[in-house]
Amino acid sequence: MIEVSQLVFEYPGHRALDDVSLCIGAGSVTALVGPNGAGKSTLMRCIAGLEQPLSGHIRVKGLSVQAQPREVHRHLGYLSDFYGLYDRLTVARCLQYSALSMGVAGAQLAARVQQVAAQLGLSELLQRYPTELSRGQRQRVAIAQAIVHQPSVLLLDEPASGLDPEARSSLSQLFRQLQAQGMTLVVSSHILSELDEYCTHILSIRQGRIESHEALQAAPAQALQADAQFMLYALELAAPPGQDFEARLRQALQGVTVQDFDATGNRPVQLWLPAAAADRAAWLARLVHAGIPVAALAPARERLQDRYARQTRDTRHQEQP
Ligand SMILES: Nc1ncnc2c1ncn2[C@@H]1O[C@H](COP(=O)(O)OP(=O)(O)OP(=O)(O)O)[C@@H](O)[C@H]1O
């Protein structure tokens, strides 16, 4: 769906993207991650045809972004990290204007505006002006503008910044809906927990280069492998962990990586255990022997922030002489 090959982009005196090649499949949801200044926004702007690369090629749905930007725009929605709204237009007018500029025909216009307003919870706000809206409501208008023409690809740069937890959660629901409709999403965010539930791929960039691009397994029940020998499991406890629980657990499991431990007991403990069933059974016996009240053990999906932290650690480790 999105093909980027050997992309180089330079700001005056600064190479922001250096030989970037990647392929993003149709229907996927890609978390674009990386530290400040890594080149995430620049990559999105290049894919959206808003920046002219020094060299390389970008195709969206087989169309060349450089040669056919207008055709590409009809298939693509883009939300910038710093977006603007037309403060003198009502929300309805903002949406109509975006739809018209993306080639939505007259007869479809009103229906599309109503539909997208309903999808984003804006139906009651259509006659208001953006200056009369809260930050979260403005953000929803901006997202509605980006999808009013029903693009097949949606690029969102920090879409949840400034939103409260409730608004973030409804944004996650919207992204899941859009994915279910077959849309391909690329979402950049510094808050990985936001993307955890629904992204299918993680694309990590650092200093203008691709650090990694990996598929996450769709079913949470399937474990991701830390390496060939270990898989991630969630340990459910029969009783809340006590004060000395972590020490007991670590003692019983010397040699096993405890991925996630939450002393409040609100989240299951996550452990990397041997993939081989016989070896795992031996570790489990040790846990029970140490008095850990094991209620259940189930394959787990690694949380995105843990995976990113692990990858970053691994990369740094490899870079050291
Ligand atoms: N207009 C510009 N002129 C010169 N350099 C720029 C310009 N815009 C960005 N840069 C530089 O290009 C690099 C990539 O910037 P970019 O905004 O793509 O990073 P980012 O990964 O989106 O960062 P953040 O997470 O902070 O939003 C940075 O080093 C930045 O300083």
The ligand as a MOL file (V3000), in Angstrom:
LIG
                    3D

  0  0  0     0  0            999 V3000
M  V30 BEGIN CTAB
M  V30 COUNTS 31 33 0 0 0
M  V30 BEGIN ATOM
M  V30 1 N 12.2230 23.0900 8.9320 0
M  V30 2 C 13.3060 22.4890 9.3760 0
M  V30 3 N 14.5340 22.9790 9.1270 0
M  V30 4 C 15.6630 22.3630 9.5360 0
M  V30 5 N 15.6590 21.1960 10.2300 0
M  V30 6 C 14.4680 20.6640 10.5180 0
M  V30 7 C 13.2470 21.2670 10.1140 0
M  V30 8 N 12.2190 20.4810 10.5430 0
M  V30 9 C 12.7930 19.4350 11.1950 0
M  V30 10 N 14.1360 19.5510 11.1760 0
M  V30 11 C 15.0990 18.6000 11.7570 0
M  V30 12 O 14.9060 17.3440 11.1130 0
M  V30 13 C 14.9940 16.2800 12.0590 0
M  V30 14 C 13.7330 15.4460 11.9920 0
M  V30 15 O 12.6310 16.2310 12.4470 0
M  V30 16 P 11.1750 15.6270 12.5840 0
M  V30 17 O 10.2620 16.7570 12.9300 0
M  V30 18 O 10.8640 14.8180 11.3830 0
M  V30 19 O 11.3790 14.6390 13.8350 0
M  V30 20 P 10.2920 13.8290 14.6790 0
M  V30 21 O 10.7870 12.4310 14.7740 0
M  V30 22 O 8.9250 14.0420 14.1340 0
M  V30 23 O 10.4230 14.5320 16.0920 0
M  V30 24 P 9.3420 14.7860 17.2650 0
M  V30 25 O 9.1270 13.4770 17.9450 0
M  V30 26 O 10.0640 15.7670 18.1530 0
M  V30 27 O 8.0960 15.3710 16.6460 0
M  V30 28 C 15.2480 16.9410 13.4110 0
M  V30 29 O 16.6320 16.8550 13.6890 0
M  V30 30 C 14.8340 18.3730 13.2210 0
M  V30 31 O 15.6150 19.2250 14.0140 0
M  V30 END ATOM
M  V30 BEGIN BOND
M  V30 1 1 1 2
M  V30 2 1 2 3
M  V30 3 2 2 7
M  V30 4 2 3 4
M  V30 5 1 4 5
M  V30 6 2 5 6
M  V30 7 1 6 7
M  V30 8 1 6 10
M  V30 9 1 7 8
M  V30 10 2 8 9
M  V30 11 1 9 10
M  V30 12 1 10 11
M  V30 13 1 11 12
M  V30 14 1 11 30
M  V30 15 1 12 13
M  V30 16 1 13 14
M  V30 17 1 13 28
M  V30 18 1 14 15
M  V30 19 1 15 16
M  V30 20 2 16 17
M  V30 21 1 16 18
M  V30 22 1 16 19
M  V30 23 1 19 20
M  V30 24 2 20 21
M  V30 25 1 20 22
M  V30 26 1 20 23
M  V30 27 1 23 24
M  V30 28 2 24 25
M  V30 29 1 24 26
M  V30 30 1 24 27
M  V30 31 1 28 29
M  V30 32 1 28 30
M  V30 33 1 30 31
M  V30 END BOND
M  V30 END CTAB
M  END
